[in-house]
Amino acid sequence: MIKENWQHYLRIIVMANTAYAFLTLIVIGYYFKQLTIWTYIYFPLELTCLTLLITIEWKVIIKKQKYKSI
């Protein structure tokens, strides 16, 4: 089942990662005055990793769709 329809599951993962990134931004904004130097380092790195991961996942989905249409 997953082998045949993995793109659907990957889209769900992309949406979950994107929602997590936005939720992280909201929490950072809410607690901005209480953040420490470590959180100023950690959260941008985490968001950078998430952005890279989301980008790669979307590229895989798009690439697979192109091959599927050929």
C-alpha positions in Angstrom: 0.0 0.0 0.0 2.7 2.5 1.0 4.9 1.5 -2.0 2.1 2.4 -4.4 0.9 5.6 -2.8 4.0 7.0 -1.0 3.5 10.5 -2.5 0.3 10.9 -0.5 2.1 10.1 2.7 5.0 12.4 1.8 2.6 15.2 1.3 1.1 14.7 4.7 4.6 14.8 6.2 5.4 18.0 4.3 2.2 19.6 5.6 3.0 18.4 9.2 6.6 19.8 8.9 5.3 23.1 7.6 2.7 23.4 10.3 5.4 22.6 12.9 7.6 25.4 11.4 4.8 27.9 11.6 3.9 26.8 15.1 7.5 27.3 16.1 7.5 30.8 14.8 4.4 31.6 16.7 5.8 30.3 19.9 9.1 32.2 19.4 7.1 35.4 18.8 4.9 34.8 21.9 7.9 34.1 24.2 10.4 36.4 22.5 11.2 38.5 25.6 12.0 35.4 27.6 14.3 33.7 25.0 18.0 33.1 25.9 21.0 33.2 23.7 20.8 29.4 23.3 17.2 29.7 21.9 18.4 32.5 19.6 20.9 29.9 18.2 18.7 26.8 18.3 15.5 27.9 16.7 17.0 29.5 13.6 19.0 26.4 13.1 16.0 24.2 13.6 13.9 26.3 11.1 16.7 26.2 8.6 16.8 22.4 8.8 13.1 22.2 8.5 13.1 24.5 5.5 15.7 22.4 3.8 13.8 19.2 4.6 10.5 20.6 3.3 12.2 21.8 0.1 13.8 18.4 -0.5 10.5 16.6 0.1 8.6 18.9 -2.3 11.3 18.4 -5.0 10.9 14.6 -4.6 7.1 14.9 -5.0 7.4 17.2 -8.0 10.1 15.0 -9.7 8.0 11.9 -9.2 4.9 13.7 -10.8 6.9 14.7 -13.8 8.1 11.1 -14.3 4.6 9.8 -13.8 3.2 12.1 -16.5 5.8 10.9 -19.1 
